[in-house]
Amino acid sequence: METHAHSHCEGEETLRLESALEVLRGAGHRITSPRKALLKVLIREHGPFSADELHRRLPAGMCDLVTVYRSIGALEETNLVRRCDFGDGTYRYEFNTGEHHHHHIICRQCSSVKNLDVCFADGLERLVRQMGYANVTHTLEIFGTCVACQKDK
């Protein structure tokens, strides 16, 4: 699966990590080595990654897969991580930068993922809030066949 490494300077990554750790502390969560390591990976490489992919990116022997799932749960609960569902039975997770909301285009054949930095559903969210709903969110993932896979046919 294609990843989305962003070119952040080291100082910016450190600031994001410290800010994320403060959010965790503020929500009453312990700062454990696996949580800190997961945040570092997600801040540096963005994702989205499955729990298994995240586990493989951590230093060998740091923790087991169950600990990765528990850590992701804490990160998701504090809104530091966003869950993505591509309809294949595997949730994937990415760092929630809070800077901009985006969606993904996923290739049905090779499973490559690209960010779509445009969201047309924000207007729908506003409408639903005007209808009196609270805690409104949405997810939108688009599927197709990428150019490379079309050429392979």
PLY file of the C-alpha trace (Angstrom):
ply
format ascii 1.0
element vertex 153
property float x
property float y
property float z
element edge 152
property int vertex1
property int vertex2
end_header
0.00 0.00 0.00
1.26 3.46 -0.85
2.02 5.70 2.11
1.90 9.43 2.40
5.16 10.63 3.88
4.91 14.33 4.42
7.96 16.55 4.37
7.79 18.01 7.85
10.91 19.35 9.40
12.03 17.53 12.53
11.08 20.47 14.72
7.51 20.45 13.43
7.26 16.69 14.06
8.51 17.21 17.62
5.94 19.95 18.22
3.14 17.73 16.90
4.30 14.86 19.10
4.49 17.04 22.23
1.06 18.50 21.48
-0.42 15.00 20.96
1.13 13.76 24.22
-0.44 16.73 26.04
-3.85 15.78 24.60
-3.37 12.21 25.85
-2.30 13.40 29.32
-5.21 15.85 29.44
-7.64 13.00 28.75
-6.14 10.97 31.61
-4.21 8.48 29.48
-0.75 7.25 30.42
2.12 8.04 28.08
3.53 4.61 27.26
6.43 3.78 24.95
4.14 2.07 22.40
1.74 5.05 22.32
4.62 7.47 21.86
6.18 5.26 19.14
2.83 4.92 17.31
2.35 8.68 17.36
5.87 9.19 15.98
5.17 6.79 13.08
1.78 8.35 12.31
3.10 11.92 12.50
6.12 11.13 10.31
4.42 8.83 7.76
0.76 9.90 8.13
-0.87 6.66 6.95
-3.46 5.32 6.77
-2.04 2.07 8.18
-3.68 -1.07 9.55
-2.84 -2.07 13.12
-0.65 -4.83 11.69
1.23 -2.38 9.44
1.74 -0.06 12.42
3.00 -2.97 14.54
5.59 -3.81 11.85
6.77 -0.17 11.80
7.52 -0.15 15.53
10.91 -1.18 16.90
11.12 -4.99 17.06
9.93 -6.41 20.36
8.51 -3.13 21.65
5.01 -4.54 22.15
2.55 -7.10 20.85
-0.31 -6.51 18.42
-2.88 -6.40 21.25
-1.00 -3.44 22.76
-1.05 -1.71 19.38
-4.85 -2.12 19.24
-5.24 -0.80 22.81
-2.96 2.15 22.06
-4.86 2.96 18.87
-8.06 2.90 20.93
-6.70 5.58 23.26
-5.45 7.66 20.33
-8.79 7.35 18.55
-10.76 8.18 21.72
-8.79 11.43 22.07
-9.29 12.24 18.36
-5.54 12.11 17.66
-6.09 9.30 15.18
-8.78 8.96 12.53
-10.13 5.53 11.54
-10.56 4.80 7.84
-12.79 2.00 6.57
-12.06 0.96 2.97
-14.70 -1.77 3.00
-12.21 -4.66 3.04
-12.70 -5.66 6.68
-9.52 -3.94 7.87
-9.60 -0.60 9.63
-6.72 1.76 8.91
-5.56 4.69 10.98
-3.95 8.02 10.25
-2.81 10.95 12.34
-5.57 13.53 12.65
-3.66 16.71 11.95
-6.75 18.84 12.51
-5.43 21.13 9.76
-7.62 19.93 6.95
-10.21 17.26 6.45
-9.61 14.90 3.56
-10.81 11.70 1.97
-9.14 8.92 -0.01
-9.25 7.30 -3.43
-8.41 3.58 -3.19
-7.46 1.39 -6.15
-9.64 -1.74 -6.25
-6.78 -3.79 -7.71
-3.50 -2.76 -6.05
-5.02 -1.09 -2.95
-2.91 2.04 -3.37
-4.31 5.02 -1.48
-4.14 8.68 -2.43
-5.43 11.65 -0.46
-8.21 13.79 -1.88
-7.83 17.22 -0.31
-11.33 18.33 -1.31
-14.49 17.61 0.66
-17.90 18.20 -0.83
-19.74 16.77 2.18
-18.95 19.66 4.55
-22.07 21.47 3.33
-24.15 18.39 4.15
-22.65 18.35 7.66
-23.65 22.00 8.17
-27.19 21.21 6.99
-27.47 18.29 9.42
-26.24 20.51 12.30
-28.90 23.08 11.35
-31.42 20.25 11.69
-30.38 20.02 15.34
-27.96 17.08 15.26
-24.84 17.17 17.45
-21.45 15.41 17.19
-21.81 15.22 13.40
-19.02 13.56 11.41
-18.78 11.81 8.09
-16.52 9.49 6.16
-16.25 9.26 2.40
-13.93 6.93 0.55
-13.87 6.65 -3.23
-12.87 3.47 -5.09
-11.62 3.01 -8.64
-8.84 1.47 -10.73
-5.62 3.48 -10.84
-3.84 4.38 -14.08
-1.04 1.84 -13.49
-3.52 -1.03 -12.98
-5.50 0.02 -16.06
-2.30 -0.23 -18.13
-1.58 -3.73 -16.74
-4.80 -5.16 -18.21
0 1
1 2
2 3
3 4
4 5
5 6
6 7
7 8
8 9
9 10
10 11
11 12
12 13
13 14
14 15
15 16
16 17
17 18
18 19
19 20
20 21
21 22
22 23
23 24
24 25
25 26
26 27
27 28
28 29
29 30
30 31
31 32
32 33
33 34
34 35
35 36
36 37
37 38
38 39
39 40
40 41
41 42
42 43
43 44
44 45
45 46
46 47
47 48
48 49
49 50
50 51
51 52
52 53
53 54
54 55
55 56
56 57
57 58
58 59
59 60
60 61
61 62
62 63
63 64
64 65
65 66
66 67
67 68
68 69
69 70
70 71
71 72
72 73
73 74
74 75
75 76
76 77
77 78
78 79
79 80
80 81
81 82
82 83
83 84
84 85
85 86
86 87
87 88
88 89
89 90
90 91
91 92
92 93
93 94
94 95
95 96
96 97
97 98
98 99
99 100
100 101
101 102
102 103
103 104
104 105
105 106
106 107
107 108
108 109
109 110
110 111
111 112
112 113
113 114
114 115
115 116
116 117
117 118
118 119
119 120
120 121
121 122
122 123
123 124
124 125
125 126
126 127
127 128
128 129
129 130
130 131
131 132
132 133
133 134
134 135
135 136
136 137
137 138
138 139
139 140
140 141
141 142
142 143
143 144
144 145
145 146
146 147
147 148
148 149
149 150
150 151
151 152
